[in-house]
Amino acid sequence: MDTDDWVDRVDLEQKIDQAGSATLDRLQLLVQKGYQPDFGGEPAGAIWLYHPRESFTHKQLLLHGSGLVTSTSDTSDGCRFERDETALFNTFLKAVPVPSFWERTRRDESMRTLG
């Protein structure tokens, strides 16, 4: 392996690490806003996230490995955030309601009865 190949490989690994870090950061931020990951959902190369507030428009999201976030609940308003659209994603997060204790525990109970 020559020097150019080595530099290219290191550069590629750094980009992969940055993409993975951005995806994990988004997962953490969404969970802090009340979204609950469902790791047993349909295998779509993404993590399914559910918000327990019934009246919230974007109660079901997909977080893709690339960091892309899409809403499966309501696609009419273009709720889709690419990894580099940090400002738009942060604006979306500000609009996400924090679920009450009752909403959080109700979702947990409904998951137990479905499983």
Buried (B, 14 or more C-beta within 10 A) or exposed (E): EEEEEEEEEEEEEEEEEEBEEBBEEBBEBBEEBBBBBEEEBEEEEBBBBBBBBEEBEBBBBBBBEBBBBBBBEEEEEEBBBBBEBBEBBEEBBEEBEEBEEEBBEBBEEEEEEEE
